[in-house]
Amino acid sequence: MKFTINILFLFIFTFSFSQNQITYEKTLSDIKKSSKVLCTNLIIPNNDFSIGIYTKEWEVEDLTIEQCGDIKTDSIKSSKIIEILSSGKLLDKLYLNMENNKYESINSSDKFEWNKANLIVELNFTHNWNSANKVYIPINNKTQTRQRGFAIRVIQHSMPT
């Protein structure tokens, strides 16, 4: 009986300290399956300008009051946004907002500073609060962004028809 109780306490102790590990593979998989709930924000740091691209699952603010743009889109166009991010290799490094506004990569020890990026793509890709649900993708090189026409293609593919 003593042995059984000890084993039971060991399982309880082990289970209570186990945590869900956030992995790059799981997060990337969640992003690729998120076309129905994907919310994409294109943010210019140190500026009040941003464009939010939301599926029907999200509430969109009234554009008459806001100086930022909010676009309502559908799951087909959200899947095209995911394709654009993937083809541009922008999903290769995903960052999480850690404490004190420090942004750390999921799959490496890299970090980025909010103020040094030229454009930041924020992806809100799930309503599951038990796992990662928001990642950031910094774009630091303006020339590379212009050559790819990244922001324009994302906006064009998200516009309602």
Beta strands, then each sheet from edge to edge (+ up, - down):
strand 1: 39-43
strand 2: 50-54
strand 3: 69-72
strand 4: 95-98
strand 5: 102-105
strand 6: 111-112
strand 7: 119-124
strand 8: 134-139
sheet 1: 3+ 2+ 1- 7+ 8-
sheet 2: 4+ 5- 6+
end
